[in-house]
Amino acid sequence: MITLYSYPSPNGHKASIMLEETGLPYETVRVDVTMGENLEPGFLAISPLGKIPALIDHDAAKGPRRVFGSGAILEYLGEKTGRFLPTDMCARTEVWNWLAFGVSDVGPTSVDMFRFGVRAPEKLPYAIELFKSELHRCYRALEAQLSQTEYLVDGEYTIADISVFPFIAVASQTAPTLFETYPSMKRWHDLVSTRPAVQRGMVVPE
Ligand SMILES: N[C@@H](CCC(=O)N[C@@H](CS)C(=O)NCC(=O)O)C(=O)O
């Protein structure tokens, strides 16, 4: 059994999509980050930064094991199940490239855009323009890749797709005209969206 600690958000959804895709048995503990539950000592012992997602694998070799952060969770579950992670070294390296892109580029830039464009009480044009331009830099990179490959890494759905998809899904909802500029990104988004495990994972926790 796996215990997933999460909250409805793109990073949390990466973990729940992967759990749904692999079919591993899991339970979900909702950690309300808006109420500070993520900063309680019990959760910090699992996720030192106090961020979701995190999980405990109670069936790991050598006893229960914690895994925190969406990238580590995708990699861990990919290794544990041997699924959505190619064995061929060339393809595997490409998976790492795009997995890291999801964790270090499109994810944080989307969050910064939301913070400075929506949340900030004072709107700073410099910050808004900077993050907008960085976000479109990410989208251009995705568009270029997806105009050549069905999924992010060749014709195979992998943890790289899961690492990026939830942020593109949210962006397409908040900016309905986004896909007019990025047709290949739309094709890929629509393809990934049809997966039943993705649909289930995107609503965990409720
Ligand atoms: N690098 C982490 C980032 C996780 C993250 O930013 N989680 C947010 C929710 S999407 C969070 O827990 N925020 C609470 C906080 O920052 O206090 C990952 O890829 O999972």
Ligand as a Chemical Component Dictionary entry (heavy atoms), coordinates in Angstrom:
data_LIG
# 
_chem_comp.id                   LIG 
_chem_comp.type                 NON-POLYMER 
_chem_comp.pdbx_formal_charge   0 
_chem_comp.three_letter_code    LIG 
# 
loop_
_chem_comp_atom.comp_id 
_chem_comp_atom.atom_id 
_chem_comp_atom.alt_atom_id 
_chem_comp_atom.type_symbol 
_chem_comp_atom.charge 
_chem_comp_atom.model_Cartn_x 
_chem_comp_atom.model_Cartn_y 
_chem_comp_atom.model_Cartn_z 
_chem_comp_atom.pdbx_ordinal 
LIG N1  N1  N 0 9.367 20.726 -6.690 1  
LIG C1  C1  C 0 8.099 20.300 -6.158 2  
LIG C2  C2  C 0 7.188 21.505 -5.995 3  
LIG C3  C3  C 0 5.932 21.129 -5.262 4  
LIG C4  C4  C 0 5.059 22.331 -4.968 5  
LIG O1  O1  O 0 5.383 23.463 -5.328 6  
LIG N2  N2  N 0 3.950 22.056 -4.292 7  
LIG C5  C5  C 0 3.029 23.106 -3.922 8  
LIG C6  C6  C 0 1.631 22.764 -4.377 9  
LIG S1  S1  S 0 1.569 22.607 -6.145 10 
LIG C7  C7  C 0 3.023 23.226 -2.408 11 
LIG O2  O2  O 0 3.076 22.244 -1.711 12 
LIG N3  N3  N 0 2.959 24.464 -1.912 13 
LIG C8  C8  C 0 2.891 24.725 -0.512 14 
LIG C9  C9  C 0 3.944 25.702 -0.083 15 
LIG O3  O3  O 0 4.742 26.155 -0.911 16 
LIG O4  O4  O 0 3.966 26.008 1.115  17 
LIG C10 C10 C 0 7.467 19.244 -7.060 18 
LIG O5  O5  O 0 7.839 19.175 -8.249 19 
LIG O6  O6  O 0 6.631 18.468 -6.591 20 
# 
loop_
_chem_comp_bond.comp_id 
_chem_comp_bond.atom_id_1 
_chem_comp_bond.atom_id_2 
_chem_comp_bond.value_order 
_chem_comp_bond.pdbx_ordinal 
LIG N1  C1  SING 1  
LIG C1  C2  SING 2  
LIG C1  C10 SING 3  
LIG C2  C3  SING 4  
LIG C3  C4  SING 5  
LIG C4  O1  DOUB 6  
LIG C4  N2  SING 7  
LIG N2  C5  SING 8  
LIG C5  C6  SING 9  
LIG C5  C7  SING 10 
LIG C6  S1  SING 11 
LIG C7  O2  DOUB 12 
LIG C7  N3  SING 13 
LIG N3  C8  SING 14 
LIG C8  C9  SING 15 
LIG C9  O3  DOUB 16 
LIG C9  O4  SING 17 
LIG C10 O5  DOUB 18 
LIG C10 O6  SING 19 
# 
